[in-house]
Amino acid sequence: MSAATKPAATEHSLPFDDPEGLGELLRGLEPRLRAVALRMTRDRDAAADVVQAAFEKALRYGRDFRGTARVSTWLHRIVINEALMWLRSERRHHRHVVELDEGRGASLEDPAPRAPELLAQRQQVLRVRAGLAALRPEDRDVLERCALQGRSYAEVGRRTGTHPAALKSRAFRARRQLSRLLQNS
């Protein structure tokens, strides 16, 4: 295809008929999109993965792009959605990355808690369980789903038919009641 016959990419269209133009467009937007992903994930490798997944979705679903927004805006939203999915996944898997300072040496101390610390932890777990059992069932349910299982208020609201704002209020009251119960135990 000659330069005169190539369809021109506009800010409201994706040049699927021109692979070079599409690649140029994605390469041009990548630094900004990677910065957005990095701000959300705080992990360079994850940010690169998020942008890659966003590009894959854009290529897969790009023909459905209506052109009512700019391509960069559409890709920005896809990156944000992918980063949110990554964050939810991380929360579910409880993956914590610990970076060691190079200035500090590694401790050779046994990382397992000592017997008194372990006993105190077990007692605390029993107090929290007893406190949760003392809450109203609907309050306990929202705490378990949102605080312990890491689900969003919107997700729980869709499943239970309750408005997310009502769930937030219920969770706030439940945490306050649980705190009182734990202080009195």
N, C-alpha and C positions, 0 to 999 in steps of 0.2 A: 504494500500500500504506500503510495507516495504521500509526501507531506501535505499536498493539496487535497487528497481524498480522505485523509485520516479524520475521524470525527473529533472535534475539539472537546476537551474536557472543560467543563465549566465548574463553578463553585457549587452547582446544584446537580451535577451528574457524575457518574462514575464511567471512565473510559474502558469498559470491558472489551470493546472491539480493538483496543490498542494496548497490548500487554506492556509495552515499554512505557507508555504514558501512565498506565495504572501503577507500575512499579515506581516510576518517578514520583507520582503523587504520594504513595505510601511512604517512600523514603523521605520525602520532604516533611511529612507530618509526624514521622516516628519520634524525633527528639522531644517534641512537645507532648506527645502521647505517653512516652516513656517517663517524662517528668511527672505527669499526672499520676501514673501508676506507682511511681516511686514514692510520691507524697502519701499515697494511700497505704501501700504495703510496707514501706520502710525497709525494703529488702531488694537489692539490685537484681538478683536472679529472678525473684518473683515478679518484679516489674517487667523484666524482659519476657517472661512467660505470659504475663497478662497481655502485653501488647501483641505478642505472637498469636495468642488465642483470639484477640479482638480482630486482628487482620484475617485470620482464618474464617471467623464469622462474617466479616465484611465480604469476603470473597464468596462464601457459601450463600449468603442471603442478600448480596448486593443488588441483584436484579430486582428485588422487592423494594429497593430504595425509591421512595416516591419523589424525592427532589424538593420537598417542601422546606427543607433546611439545608444548610451548607454541608458538604461532605465532611469537613473537619468537625463540625458540631455533632454529626451523626456518629463518626468514629470516636469522638471524645466520650459520648454517652456509652458506647459499647465498651470502651476501656474502663469506665467507671463501673459498669455492671460486672465486668469480668473481675475487677479488683474486689468488688464487694463479695462476689462468689468465692474468690480466693480467701478473703478474710473470714468468711463463714466457715469455710472448709478448715482453715487453720484453727479456728476456735473449737470446732468439733473434735479435731484430732489432738488438741492440746499440745501442739508442737511449739516448743519454746527454744529459740536459738540463743545460746549463751556464748558471748564472745569474751575471751579471756584477755586481760590486759597483758601485754608482753612484758611490762615492767614488773609484774607480780609473778612469783613462782607458783606452781601448782602445790596445793596442800596434800600431804601424804596422810592426813588424818582420815580415819574411817568415816565415810559419809553417812553411815546408818545412825539414826538417832539413838541416844542412850536410853536405857530402860525408863528412867523417870520422865523423860521427854515424850517417849512413846506412850506411856500411861496417861500423861496429861492430854495428849492428842486424842487418844481413845475416849477419855472422859468428855472432852469437848465435842466429839462426834456424837456421843450419846445425848449430850445436852441439846445439841442442834436437832437431832432426830426427835427428841421429846418435845422440843419447842415447835417443830413443824407439825407434829401430831396434834398439838394443842390448838393450832390455827383452824379457822373455818376451812372446809374442803375446797371452796372456790379460791380462797387466798393461797392455800398450800399448792393448789394446782398451778396457779399463775407463777408462783415462785419457782416451782420445780421445772416448769417448761421454759421460762424466760431466763432465770438466773442460773439454774443448775445445768440445763440442757443447751443453753445458748441460743434458743430460738428467739426470733424477733417478735415484738408485740403484734406487728401486722400479720405475721404468719399464724400466730396463735389465734388472733382475732378472726382470720379467715376460717380456721378450723372449728372454732367454737361459736361463731356468729356474734362475737362481742366486739364493740368498737375498740381500736387500739388505745385511744385515750382513756377509756374506762379501765382497760387492763393495766395501764401505767399507774393510774390512781390506786387500783386495787393492790398492785405490787408494792407501791410506796407504803400504803397502810399496813400491808402484811410484813414488810421488812421492819417497820417501826414496832409493830406488835411483837415480832420475833426478837428484836433487840431488847425490848422490855422483859420478855420471858427469860431470855438468857442472862440478863442482869440480876434477875430475882432467883435464879437457880444456883 
